């Protein structure tokens, strides 16, 4: 077999391997975008639910306290919220704590936008924006 034929065969094989790799990367990127969209939808749903509860709480008419002793308040539900990306997860509480550490002061209002495909958290704290790395370990 002549050298040029061997080189041509090797080049063709490498081209096929490269095309397969590109296709695999595109599939992973599409999956990451789908995950990011779902995370954004879930965060939006949670924010909407919280806003509805705040509005309902403000709209509820105040009633006179009964003379009898009120029953004890039920225990608050502890919520653990994680974002999972590529089989690795990070606790949202950790992200919020890191945002607070990044801004270096107490903030009255913080909005966090987590983008797992970029390993970044973008945030706005009391009107000041910023970004930080989020490590999925």
C-alpha positions, 0 to 999 in steps of 0.5 A: 500500500503506498504511503499516500494511501495510508496517509489518506486513510489515516486522515479520513479516520481522524476526520470521522473521529473528529466528527463523532467528537463534535457531535458528542459535544453538541449533544452534551451542550444541548443537555446542559441547556435543557438542564439550565432551562429547567433550573430557571423554570424551577427558580421562577416557580419558587420565586412566584410562589413566595411572592404569592404567599407574601401577597396573600399574607398582606391581603389577609385581614387581621383578626382580633386575637382570641382570648384563649391561648393560641395553639403552638405554631407548627414547626417550620419546614426545613428545605434543602435545595440542590442544583445538580449538573453533570451528576454533581450537586451544589446546595443553594444555601452554599451559593447564597452564603458565598454570594454574601461573602463575595459582597462583603456586607449584609444586603436587604435583597439578593437575587441569584441567577445560577448558570451551571453550564458556565459554573457561574452565579450572577447576582444582584444585591441591593441593586449592585450586580456581580458574578462568582464561580460556582464549583460543582464538586 
